[in-house]
Amino acid sequence: MEASVLIRPARKSDCPQMLELVKELAVYERAPDEVTVSLQHFEESGFGAQPVYWSYVAEHEGRLIGFALYYIRYSTWKGQRMYLEDIIVTESWRGKGIGTRLMEALIGEAKERDFSAIVWQVLEWNEPAIKFYERYRARFDNEWINVAIDV
């Protein structure tokens, strides 16, 4: 069944299904009311005149079952880096290699674009995600504290 899944760059027409998956992730991460982005903003941000994110989707029989969304982050020490904002696979498709295929697409993109690394965050209680990332020999950094200002 995994062979029938297509991994491809996202298109603007994918945005409604991508937002459905974002909401599914928010429920999983115990924050269902935190998704406040509008479809219009989501579309414009990824597919407008000046996109700020890019994405790969996993498609099965015309339906999105997962996606990985990234943007470019700049490090004054290391240069351009891929920041993985989300990698999402719908619950019924987890454990079937879809996340691996999405991650491999990201790694290929990062190499092709000559990024110095792929960086991301993971919730400390999300053991399945942590185990997935450990397979890639990811380094976990407990030294830095997340900081944000709502504006």
KAPECOR-V901741 format. One line per field, one symbol per residue. phi: phi as a letter, one per 30 degrees, with the letter a starting at -180 (. if undefined). psi: psi as a letter, one per 30 degrees, with the letter a starting at -180 (. if undefined). burial: # if it has 16 or more other C-alpha atoms within 10 Angstrom, else .. A space follows every 10 residues. Layout:
phi=???
psi=???
burial=???
This chain:
phi=.eddcccadd beddeeddde dddddddedi bdcddbddee dddddcbddb dcbbaccccb hicdcaabcb bccccdcbid bdcddabbbe edcdicided dddddddddd ddciddacba bbddcdeede dddddchdcc ccddcdbabd b
psi=eefgkkklkl leffeeeeee eeeeeeeegh hfgfjfklee eeeeefgaei kflllkljkj hgkkfllkkl lkkkkfefak kkjjekkkkk effkgggeee eeeeeeeeee eeghlflkll lkkffieeee eeeffghkkk jgekkkklkk .
burial=....###..# ....##.##. #####..... .......... .###.##... ..######## ...####### ###......# ########## .......##. ###.###..# ....#..#.. .........# ..#....... .......... .
